[in-house]
Amino acid sequence: MQSTEIPDPQKIEEAFNIIMNTKNQQNGKEADSYLRNLEQNHPYILVSLLQIFENSQVYLNKFQALLLIKNVIVRNWIKCQIKDSQKIQNISEELKTHVKDKIVSFLGVVQDEKFKTEINLIISVIAKHDFPLKFQGLVNYFAQGLNTIVQSGSSNCAMTYDLIVSLKVVYQSVIQNRNTAFKLQQLQFFLVIWNNLLHLWKNVTSIQQQELQQNINNYSFVNKISKKLDRLLSLSIMSLNQEQDQEKIQLVFMLLLEKTAILIKNVQQQKLLQPNLKTLIHSLGNIQSLFSFSINQGFQDYLILLKLIIQNEWEDTRVLRTGLIGIFKILKSLLFFRDEQFYKKKLQEANSEQFKQTIQSINQLLNSFFQENMQFLIEQLIKIAAIPTDLSDEELIEQEEDLTIDDAKNEMQCPIFTICLICQDQLMQRFPEQFIQKITEIMQQLINSNFNANQQILESFFAILGSTPRLTTKLKVQPIQIQPVLQYLIKTNTIQCQRRFAFLCRSYCNCFSDSELPQILEYARLLLNNSQDQIVQYQTLMCIKSIIQYLGPNFDFRNVIFLEQVAPVIVKLLCNLQKSNILWPLLSLLEILIQKYSETNVNSMQILIKVIENSDIMVLMKTKSQLLIGALCDMFLALFVSFPLGTNLSHLFKLAIILIDNNLDSKETNIFELLQFLLQEYDPISDNNQTGILFSNLYLAHEKEFLEDTEFNHMSTILRIIEELLLLNLIQLTPNIFNLLQERLQIAQQIDCYDIAMILKKSCISLLETIILKQFDSITVQQIQQIIVFLIQELVKLNGGDQVDQMYYTIQYKNNILEILNRFVLKDIVSMIQVLNTVSISADSYFILWQDTAQHITNRGNRKINVISQLLFLKYLSKPTFEKVFQHVLSEAFPEIDYDFELRSKEFRDLQQQNRKKLINSRQSRLSKQFRNNHRKEVLQELCLYDETFNLRQFFFSTIQECMKLHNYSELTQIVNIQSVIDKMNQLINEK
């Protein structure tokens, strides 16, 4: 549980000073560890930090206090813990109220700009969850502050600016929450501040326009306030309903539009007003995008305004960017108008005739504008979409790989080239026939002029041309015929033309005829062979990949020379390029080639060896790039599961082990997970244990790292790695492994997070079970009595009935414990009863707990063991308990006796083996990491079962009869007519 103690502010300040000033690394680490512990486990540190901010005389300590307050709130504000089946908040409501009151008291008082920024960030984090309903102090601050400003007429002052900035930060935070109830709260707050906010906006806008007329300098404080207010006004209406609140939405849109029109007339003379213009256009775009059906009045003027923006050149490129984004948002928000049925449905859903007319008017204006201006828009996009010349190879590739805008927060950082391609993408989706017609006309003009045009214009046109096939296929529209363009590019043969040729061929792959594809492939092969340009090589490889995927089984994978030529280029690029959206396609191609060539050719492993030797793949495995390491791990996973288990993949194993050997010290989680996966995949018979020796050497070389690694993400995986090594007989059982087990169990007992603790415990017990199974014949109950006691106590502890009790890891953990205990019941039941007595648990109590836990055992072998051990245990129960549990024992035993009888049939055993083999080889099962069944361990478990000569049916009858005699049952009716049940079962088995 989280501590309720208030940490000493003086100690916290001392830790701040040590971290900032000490040269002693150990002292710095201890101070950092102290603060981290407080941040994670002591929510009342917030009280201490607020005191430090208010009282400290050291500027940096005050700033550090604010940073730590924000971290604690982000980590704990809405988090809960479970105790006695109840949720308990990490930060109590009382503490939350104290923090909110204090933070609000700083607003308008703190003057330092850095402090104000951090305070606003803290408010935004709290507001996201609590504003306005649970943050009444902040509501009052804004409502009273706006009222005071309007009443006093002090629009142009620092106090106004600070309040507007804080309110804008809060709005930007809360609009991310789309919950209906939360939006209703926002609407109530909107009604509280609306009149004063609108009045303030009009006052500030009026002052700004007067200054513009008087040609007052561009640095006026009013411009600064006005810019924030424009954005705030647009944010304030985001919680409104577009049909019910259409009037207010339309009003704000028109006010901002009229202001933009005035500003755009002055912006060329006063260039420092361009940021204000950018904010206005951005705000208009957001309103139109969110309330696309409400914006009727002024919609045509807004379209003309956007046309004007992209028509002019701007010193501040953000103005152009916002204009392009505005066009993109209009097309995206109204894209569904293209679907006639959806359009009619929207009209039918309109609640009023006025709203219906608005939708019809918007559709008409949209179609009219874009059809009239299609030629202009395409030409302007080609002109604007200049590919920067100062980008690296990776950045140039990435620009055309990623045609997405993630979210509103990142859209202003999106390159103009990318936005242009996205705009043309939206244009084509909305007006496909007109768009293709205009593009074809422009292409024909270029062909007629023998491509006599500015090189930058040509490059932009080719880029737009290359992004169209995806949509022509999707919309089932006739693709553009680009053969003349390809001929021009081949003839010109500059590096830029080679890049564009490969990209266009990649894009138009499924548009070429069967006779053209081999020619394209051959030219791509020659291009790859002759060019040293990385972009040419990458785009050519992606072109080859597209052709391989398109041709499918018709691609000739018997041509080994092709693989030998392509693989080294892929490896070279993987070594040189580091962007994720570049690495994964390359690794995917390498994976496809290795897999397909191995499947197609008889001497697949020899081919693979030759490719490895003739390329720098070995060098690639020694990379230290975290991104590439992750990508390579994913590639190995995909490669191995594409071959059946037991296939000789020694050279793939060798490559992967080199990668692991070089990067274990990096502590990358995927490296440990890859090692575990490889051990689970490996079959020593496939290569006479050659790879096994490599695994063994790897462990010995890094044993210290394995045993000393205490990162939560690694500990469970390392235990599973050691378990696999033991199962494969690749390492010896040493005291170090027992010590490791003990240490990890102690760590698991101290972990607060239930899930993490349970995963670690399960891994420990699984390893313990393997150790016991491997030594089962020689080990005794007395030798490991301490372990058995621990397991029994864990089982009792987990029987508390908590709501988390049925979680997957808990069930598996309990199963593992029970499987171990069952083995020792079979081995020496008398000693097990004695162990139970030492921990004051009666045989009756243990058996009832045992029955409750055993219902989740799924493995057939373990279920058989469970039934046998329970039958053995029956004679140690008291008569009342025997009568209570006997019916359940019968119901559990019958299916296992039936299954045991079935197993005597060779046909049935063969079928079971086939099913198991199919399950073990399934891709899903092999990639399931923590959920993967350990088939080697299952084999070991079955070796410890009673052999085929053991007759479960006879054992069952003899045990029952012995128990009945023991408890002196003379009248059979006293115990649910046992004999009749037994006779019936006997009859069924005899019939079989």
N, C-alpha and C positions, 0 to 999 in steps of 0.2 A: 504493500500500500504506500501511497505518497505521504511524505512526512508533513505534519502541520506545524512544525517548529519554524520560527522566523530566524533565518541565519543572521549572523553578526555582520552589519554593514562594514565595520572597520576591517574585518578579515577579508571581505570581498574587495575592498579598496586596496588592501595590501596585495591581493592576488593580481589585481589590475596592474599595480606598479611593478610587480615582479615580471609579469609577462612583457610589459613595455620597456623595461629598463635593464633587466638582468642579462648577464652574458653567460651565466651558468645554465646549460641546457637542461640539466636534471631538475633544477629549481623551477625553470619555466614549464617543464612537463608536469610537475606536481601541481603548480598553480593552475594550469590549464585543466588538469584532471579534476581538481577541486571544483572549479567553476562548472565544468560539464556535469559533474555529479549533482550539483545544486540545480542546474538548469533542467535536468531530466527527472529528478526525484524529489525536489523541494519546491513546490509551487509558491510557497510563501516567501521565496526569494524576491518575488515581485514587490512585497512591502519594503524589503531592504533596499532594493534598487531604486524605488521611488524616493526613499529617504536620501540615498546617495545623490540622486539628481537634484533634489531640492537643497541639500545642505553642503555638498562637497565644494571645496574651494579649487579643486583641480579640474580644469576644463576637459582633459581627455577622460578622466574618470566619469564625469557627467555624461559624456558622449558614449562611453562604453556601457554605462548603465542603461541608456536608452536602447542601444543595440541588443543588449541581453534581455531587456523587457520584451522587445519584439520577438526574439527567438523563443522565449518561454511561452508567450501567447500563441505563436504559430504552432508550437509543439503540443500544447496542452489545453487550449481554450475549449475545444469541443470533445476532447477525448474522455473516455470513461474507463473504469475498471470494474470487474465483476467480483462481488463478495456476497456470499450466502444467497446466490441467485438474484442479486439486485445490482443495478448499475449505480456506481458512485463516481461522480465527476472528479477529474483530476484537480480542477480549480473550482472551489465551492462558489455558490451564488454570492455569498457574503464577500468573499475575496474579489470576485468579478466586479461587484458594485463598487468596492473601495478603489479598484484600479481605474474603472471608468470615470468615477468622480474626480480622481486626481488628475487624470489625463485631460479631462475637459477644463479643469482649473488652470492648466498651463496655456490653453488657447487664448490668444490676445494679450498674454502677459510675457511669454518668452519672446525675446527679440532676435536671438542668434539664428541665422538662416539655416545652418546645419541642424540645429536642434529642432527648428520648426518642421523641417523636412522629415526627420525621424518621427516626431510626434504625429504628423499626418499619416505616416506609414503605419504606425501602431493603431491609429484610429481606423484606418481602412481595413486592417485585419479583423478588428473587433466588429466593425460595422457590417462586414460581410455576413456575420451570423446573428448579430443582435439588433441592428438598426432597422426601423426606429422603435419597435415595440419595447425592447429590453434596454434601450439606450436613451431614456427620456431626458437625461441631462444634456446630451448632445442635441436632441431635438429642440429643447428650450434655448440652448445657446444659439443655434441657427435662426430660430424663429424670432427671438428677442433682438439678436444682432441685426438682422435684416430690417426689422421694424425701426430700430434706433437709427440706422443709416438713412432710411427713407424719410423718417420724421425730421432728422437734423439736416438732411440735404448734403451730408458729407460723403458724396459718391467718390470723390477723387482723393483718396488717402490710403495710407498703408494699412489701416485697420480694415477697410473695405476689401483691399486686395487679399489680406490674410484670410478673412472669413470666406471669401469666394474660392480661394485655393483649397481650403479645408473641405468646403461643401462639394467642390468638384471631385476631390479625392474620394469622398464618401460615395458619391453617386457612381463613379467609375467602378467602385468595389461592389456595390449592391446590385447593379444591373446585371451582374454575372449570374445571380440567383434567379432561376426561372420558375421557382415554386409559386403556384397560384396564390396561396395564402400569404406568402412573402410579398408578392406584387400588390396585393390588396393593402398591405401595410404601407408600401411605398406610395400608393395612390393617396392614402390618408395624409401622409406627410406632404405630398405635393400640394394638396388643397390648403394646408396650413401656410406654406411659404409662397404660393403661386402669385398672388397679387403683388406682394412686396418685391419678389424677384423680377417680375415683369416690369414693375415701375422703375426699379433700379436699372435694369437693362436699357430702358428707354431714356433715362436720364444720362447714363454714361454714353450711349450712342449719340445722343443730341450734342453732348459736349465734344465728342470726337469729331463729329461732322462740322461743328463750328470751327474747331482748330484746323480742320482740313481746308475750309474756306479761307481762313486767315493765314494759311500756309505756315502754321507753327511747326517747329522742328519735329522730326520723325521719332525722337526719343521720348516723346510725351508719355508721362505715367498713365495717362488716360488710355492710350493704345494698349498698354500692358494689361490694365484691368478689363478693357473691352474684349481683348482676345480671350481671356479666361471666362468672361461672362457669356460670350457667344457659344462656347463649348458647353458651359453649364446649362444654358437655356435649352440646348438640344438634348442634353442628358436628362433633364428634369421631366421630360414628357415620355421617356422610354417605358414607364410603367402603365401608360394609358392604354385604353382599348380603342383600336383603330376605327371601330364603327360607332361606339357610344360617345367617344371623345373626339370625333372627327373635327369639330369646330376648333378646339384648342390646338390640335396637331396642325391643322391647316394654317391657323394664325401664326404659330411659331415658324413654320416653313416660309410663309410669305414675308414675315419680318426679316428673317435671315437672308432671304433671296433679294429683297429690296436693298438691304444693307450691302450685300455683295455687289449688286449692280452699281451702287454709288461708289463703293471702294475701288471697283475695277477701273473706273474712269480716272481715278487719282493715282493708282498704283504705279503707273509707268513713270510719273514725275517723282513720286516718293517711294523709292524701291524698298525701303525698310518696312513698308506696309504689307509686303508680300507674305510674311508669316501670318498676319491677320487674315489675309485673303485665303491662304491655305486652310486655316482653321474653319472659316466660314464654309468653304466648299466641302471640306471633310464632314462637317456637321450636317450640311444639307444632304450629303450622300447617305449618312447613317439614318437620317429621318426617312428619306425616301425608301431605303432598303427595308427598314422595319415596318413602315406604314405604307406599303406600296399601293394599297387600295384607297387610302385616305387623301393622297396628294393629287388633287384634280386642278384646282386653281393654281396657276403658276407653273404647272408641269411642263408646258411647252416652252415657257421662258427659261426654265431650268435646263432643258435640253439644249436650247440655243446658247445658254451660258457655258455649258460644258464644251460645246463645239468651239466657242470663242477661246476657251482656255487651251484646248489642245492645238488650236491654230496658231497661237503666238509662242514666242520664245520667252523663257523666264529665267532670270538670274538665279532665283531660288527654285531649284528643280522640284521641290516638294509641291509647288503649285501645279505643275504639269502632272505629277504623280497622282495628286488628289483628283484632278480632272479625269484622268484615265480610270482611276478606281471608281469614280462616280458613274462612268459609262458602263463599266463592268458590273457594278451593283444593280443598275437599272435592268440590264439584260438578264442578270441572274435572278433577281427577285420577280421578274415578270416572264420568265422563260416558259412557264406552264401555259401562257396564253396561246402558245403554238399548238397545243393540244385542244382541238375543238370541243371534245367531250368535257374536258376539265374546265374549260372556259364557260360552257353552258351550266355546268354544275355550280360554279362559283356565282353565276348570276341567280340561279335558283335559291342558293343559300342566303342571298342578301336579305336582310330583315326589313329594309325600307326601299322604296322606289328611288329615293335620292341616292342611296349607296349603290344601287344597281346601275343608275345612270353614270355615277362616278367611275365604276369599273369599265363600262362601255366607252366612256370618253377617254380614259387612260389608254385602253387598247387601240382606239382609233388614232390618238396622238402618237403613240409608240410606233405603230406600223407606218404612219405617214412620214415621221421624221427619219426613221432608219432606211426606209426605201428610197426616199429622196436624197439622202446623204450617204448612201452605201459606198459609192465611188470615192467620195471625199474621205470617209472614215478609213477605208482600206489604204488609200494612198498616204494618208497622214500617219497611220500606224506603221507603214513601211518606212516612212521618212524618220519617224521618231525612234523606231526600234533599232537603233544603232548598237552594235555589239562593241562594248568597250575594248580598247586595245591594251589596257594596262592590267588585264587579269591574267592569272596563272592558268596553266593548262587545266588544272582541276576545276577552277572556277568557270572556265569557258565550257567545259563538259557539263558541269553541274547546272549551268543556266538553262540548257536545253533539256536536261533530264527532269527538272522539277518545275512543272507548270502549275503550281498551287500557291494560294495565299492561305497560310495557316489560320490566322484569326485577325480580328480588328487591331489587336495590339501590335502585330508584326507587319501589317500591310504597308505601313509607311517605310519599312526597311526593305521591302521587296524591290528588286531591280526593275527599272523602267522597261528594259527589254522583255523581262518575264511578264510584266503587266500587259504589255502590247500583245504578246502571244495569247495570254488569257482572254483579252478583249476580243481578239479575232476568233478565238475558240467559241466564245459566247455568241458572237455575231453569226457564226456559221450554224450553231445549234438553233438559233432563233429564226434565221432567214437563210437556210442552206442553199436553195436554188439561186437566189440573187447573189449570195456571196460567191459561189463557185463560178457563176456567170462572169462577175466582175474580175475575179482572180484570173480566169481563163483569158479574158480580154486583155488584161495587163500583160500576161505571159505572151500572148500573141504579138503584142506591140514590141516586146523585147526581142522576140524571135525575128520579127520583120526588120528590126534595126540591128540584127546580129549581136544582140546583147550589148549594144553601145550605150552604156549608162554608168553613172557613178558607182564605183565598186562597193561602197557602203550600202547604197540603195539595193544593189543586186543581192548582197549578202543578207540583208533584212528580208527581201522578197523570198529568197530561197529558204530562209528559216521559217517563214510563215507557211510556205508551200509544204515544208516537211512535217508540219504539225496537223495537216488536214486529213490524211488517210484514216486516222483513228476514228474520226467523226463520220467520214463518208461510209465507212463500214458499219458503224453503229446506226446511222440514219438510213442505211441502204440506198445511198445516193451514188450515182455514177462517179468514180474517182477521176481526178484530173490526169490527163495523159502527159507525163513528164519526160518522155523519151528524148525530145529535142533539148531539154535542159541538161540531161545526162550526157548527151553527145557533146554539148558545149563544154561541160565540165571536164570530160575526158580530153577533149581537144586542147583546152587551155592548160590543164595539168599543173596549175600552181598548187602550193600546199593548201591554200584556202579552198581551192576547187576540189582537191582530193578529200579534204574534210567534209565538204558539203555533199560530194558524190556518195561517200559512205553513209552519211546520215540520211540522205534521201532514199537510197536503196534499202536501208534498214526500215524506214518508215513505210515505203511502198511495196514491201516484200510480197504481201498477199494480193497485190494488184498486178503483178507481172504474170505473163503466160508461162506455161510449162517449158516452152522452148527458150524463154528469156532468162529464167532462173539459173541454169547451168552457166550461161555466159556471165551473168552478174557474179556468181560465185567464183568463177575463174579469175575475173578481173580483180575481185576482192582479195583473192589469194596472192596475185601478183603485187597488188598494192601493199599488202602486209609484208611481202618479201622485200620490197624495194624502199619503203618509207621508214624513216627514223623518227618522224614526228609522232609524239605520243597521242595527240588528238586523232590523227589519221588512224593510228593503230587501234585506239579504243573504239572509234566509230566503225571501223572495218570489222573488228571482232564482234561488235553488237549486230552488225549486218549479217555476219556468218551465223551468229546465234539465231537470229530471226529466220533465216533460210532453213537451218536445221530443224527448228520448231515447226515451221510451215510444212516442210517435206515429210517430217515424221519418219516412219519406217522406210520411206523411199530414198532417204539420204544414204549414200554409200559409206558405211562405217568400216568397210574393209580396206580403204585406202589409208594405210598406216603412215605414209609420208605426210599426209595432211595433218594428222595429229602431231607428228614430230615437228612440223613447221609452226603450228599454232600455239602449242603449249609453252614454249620458251617466251613468246611474246606476252602471253597472259601473265606469266610469272614476273617478267620484267616490269610490267605495268603495276602489278600488285606490290612490287618492291618500291616503286616510285610514287604511286598515287595513294592518298590516304583518306579520301572522302568516302563515307559509308555508302552513299547511293551510287558510287562508282565501283567500290570493292565487291559488293554483293553480286551484281550482274556478272562481273569477271569470274568470281569464284563459282557462280552457278554454271557458267559456260564450261569451266575446267571440270567441274563435277560431272556434267552431262557427257563430255567427251571421254573422260576416264571410264565412266560407267558403261557407255554404249560401246566403246571400242573393246572393253573387257568382255562384254556379253557376246559380241559379234565374232571375235577372233579366237581361234583355238588356243593360240599361244598368248593369251591376254596378259598374263603376268610378265612374260618376257617383253612384251610391247611396253607395258607400264614401266618396267625397269629401264628400258632404253630411253624412254621419254624423261624419266627422272634423271638419268645420267647426263642427258644432252641439254638439260635446262638448269636454271638456278633454283629449282624447287627446294633443294637442301638449304640453300642460303636463305630462302624465304622462311623456312621453319625457324630460323634464328632471329627473326624480327623481334623488336621490343615495342612495337606499336600496339597499344591496347586495342585499338579499333580493328587492326588486322588480325590480332590474336583471336578476338571474338569471332571474326568472320571465318577464320581458318577452322576454329572449333566447330562452328555450325556446318562447314563444308564436310569435315570428317564424319560428323554424325550422319549427315545425309548420305555420304558415300557408303559407309559401312552397312547401313540398313537397306541399301539397294542390293546387297548380296545376301544369300542365305547364310545362316549361322553355320560355321564349320568350313566355310570357304577359305582357301589359303590366300590370305591377304597380307603376307609377311612384310612386303615393302610399304604398304600403306601404314601398317602398324609401326614400322621403323620410322617413317616420316613423322607420324603423330607423336611418337616417343621423343624424337629430337625436339619437336615444338614444346612438349611438356618439360623436358629436361632443362631447356634454356629459359623457361619462364615460370617455374615453380616459385622462384624467389620473388616474383612480381605479386604474389598473393591474389592473382585473378581467380575469381570463383569458377569461371568456365574452364580453366585449366584443370582444376581438381575434378570437376564434373566430367570432363573429357576422359581423364585417367580412369575414373570409376566405370564409365561407359565402355572403354576399351577392354578393361578386365572382364566385364560381363560378356562382351562379345567374343572374347578369345577362346579358342579350343586348341589345347596343346597338341592334339592328334593331327591337326591340319598342317603343321610344319615341324613335327618332331620336337616341339618345345623350344625351338630357336627363339621365338619372340618371348617366350616365358623367361628365358635367361636375361633378355633385355629389361623386362619388367622387374625382375629380381635385382638386377644391378642398379636400376633407377631408384628402387626403394632404399637399398643400402646406401647409395650416394646421398640421398636426401632424408634419411631416417630422422636426423635431428630436427629438421624443419617440420616433418610430419608430427613428431611427438610434442613439439613446443608450440605449435600454432594454436592459438586460443581465440581466433576470430569466430564469431557465431556462425557465419556463413560457411566456414570450412570444417569445423569440428566434426559434424555428423558425416560429411562426405569422406573425411579422412578415415573415420572408423569403418565406413563401408568399403573403402579401398583396402584397408588392412584385412577385413573379413574376406574379401575376394581373393587376396593374395594367399591367405591361409587355405581357403577352399581349393585353390589351384596348386597347393603345395609348393609355392614359390618362395615362401619365407618360413623360418622356424618360429615357434611360439617361445617368446623370451619374457623375462621379468618386466622388461620395458613396456610390453604390451599390456600386462596385468596392471602395472602402475598407471599407464595411460587410461585404462578403463576406470580405475578408481578415481582418478583426478577428474575425468569428464563427468562421472556420476555426481561428484561433489559440486562441480560447476553447475550442472543441471538443477541440483537442489536449490541453488542460490539465484537462479534466473527468475525474474519477476514475470516475464511474458510466458503465459501458459503454453502457447503453441510451440515456441522455440524450445522451451524446456522439455516438452513431451517428445519432439522430434529427436533431440539429443539423447534422451533416455532410451527411446526406442532403438536408436543406432547402437547404443551401449549394450543393451540386452540382446540384440540380434547377434552382435559379435560374441557376447558371452555364450549364447546358445551354440554357435558354431564351434567355439573352443571346447565346450562340454561334449558335443556330438563327436568331435574328432578324438576325444580322449575317453569316450563313454565306457569302454570296456575296463579301463584301468582306474577310473576315478571312483571315489566312494562318497556317500552322504557326509560322513564325518569330516572328510578332507575339505569340503566346501560348505560346511554348515553355516558359516558366517554369511556367505552369499545367499544361501537358501533362506535364511532368516530375513535378510534384506528384501528378497523377492516376495516373501509372504507378507511382510509389512507394507510393501508397495501396493500389493493386491488389496489389502484391507483399506489402505488410505484412499485408493481409487474407487472404493465402493460407497462413497459418501452421497451419491445420487445427485451431484451437481449437474446443472444444465449442460455443461461442457463435456459431461461424461461420455456422451455418445459420438464425440468427434472422431474422425478417422484415425488420427494418430493415437488417441487414447485406447481405442479398441484394439489396434494392432499391437500396442505396447502390452496391454493386458494379455492378449493372445500369446505373445512371446514369453511372458512370464509363466503362464499356465503350461505352455508346451515344455518348458524346462522342468517345472515341478512335476508334471506328469511322468516324465522320463524317470525321475528318481522314485516316484511312487512305484513304478514297475520294477525298478532295480532293487529297492530295499524299503518296503512299505513300513516295516517295524521302526526303522531308524527315522523315517519321515514323521511318523506319529510322535516319536520322542522329541523331534525338533519342534513340532507344533506345541507340545507341552511346555517346552522351555520358553516360548513366547506367550504362554497363557491363552492359547487358542484351542478350544476343544475340537475333536474330530467332527462333531455335529455342525458346529459353526463354520468350520472350514469347508465342509462339503456343500452347505447351502450357498456360501459365497462362490464356490467352485462352479456349481450349476448355473448361477446367474451369469458368470463370466464366460462359460464355455459355449453359450448359445451363438457367439459370433465367430467361432472357429469355422473356416471354410475349406481348408486343405483336407482332402479325404484321408490321407495318412495320419494327420494329427487328430482328426475326428475318431479314427479307429483307436489310436493310442488313448484318447480321452475316455472312450467307452470302456476299454479294457481296464484302465486304471481306476475308473469309477466303480466298476464291478468288483475289483479287488478290495476297494475301500469300504464296500457295503457292510461287511461283517464287523467293522469297527464302529458302526453307528449304533446309537441307542434305538430301542424298539419304536418309540414315537417318531423319531426322525426317519427311521427306515420306512415306516408306513407313509410318512409325508412325502418322501422323495422317490419312492419306488416307481410310481406310475410314470414319472418323468424319465427315469433311467430306462424303463422299458421303451418309451417312445423314441429315445435317442438311440437305443441299441438296435432296434429292428431294422432301420434303413442300413446301418453299417453291416449287420449280419447278411442282409440281402445283397449289399454291394460286394461283400467279401465272397459270397457264393458266386456272384457274377464273374468275379475276377478269375475264378478257376477255369473259365472258358478262354481258350487262346484267342478266339475271334474277338471276344469282348476286350481282352487286354490289348490286342493290336489296335482296335478302334480307339481305346483310351490313349494309347501312345501317339496315334496319328493326330488326335485332337490336341494333345499337349504340345506336340511338335509344331502344329499350326499356330497355336497361341503364342508359343515362345518366339516364332519367326515373324509374327505380325509387326508391322512397322510401328503401330501405335504402342504396343507393349514394349518394344525395344527402346523407344524414345521417351518413356514415361518417367525417367529419372528415379525419384524417391518412391514411386508407386510400382516400379518394375519388380515382378516376382523373380526370386533368385532360384533358377532351375537347378543350379549345382547344389545348392543347399537342400532343395527338395529331394534330390537323389541321395544325399547323405542322410537325410531324415528317414528315407525309406530303407536304407541299409540297416538302420537301427530298429526297424520294425520286426515283429515276429515273422519268421519266414513262412513260406507256403505250406509247410507241414503243420503249422499252427492252425487248429480248427476253432474259429471264433464261436461258431454255433455250439459246439460241445462245451467249450469253456463257459459260455453263457449259462447253459442248463446246469452244469455242475455247480457253478457259483450260486445261482438262485436256490438250488436245492439245499446247499450248505447253509445259506442265510436263513431259509425257512426252518430248518432243523434247529439252528442256533437260537432263533426267537420263539421256538415251540409253537408253531402254527399248526394246531390240530384241525381247526375249522377253516376251510379255504375261503369262505365268504368274508372272513375278517379283513382280507386285503384285496379288494376289488377283483375277486375271482381270478386270482393269478393263474391257476392251472388251466382254466379255459382259454385265457389269453395265450399262454405258452403253447397249448395244443393247437390253437388256430394258426399260430406262426409256424409251428412244426409242419403242419399240413401244407401250408403255402410253399415252404422250402422244399418239401418232398415232391410236390407237384412240379416244381422247376427242375 
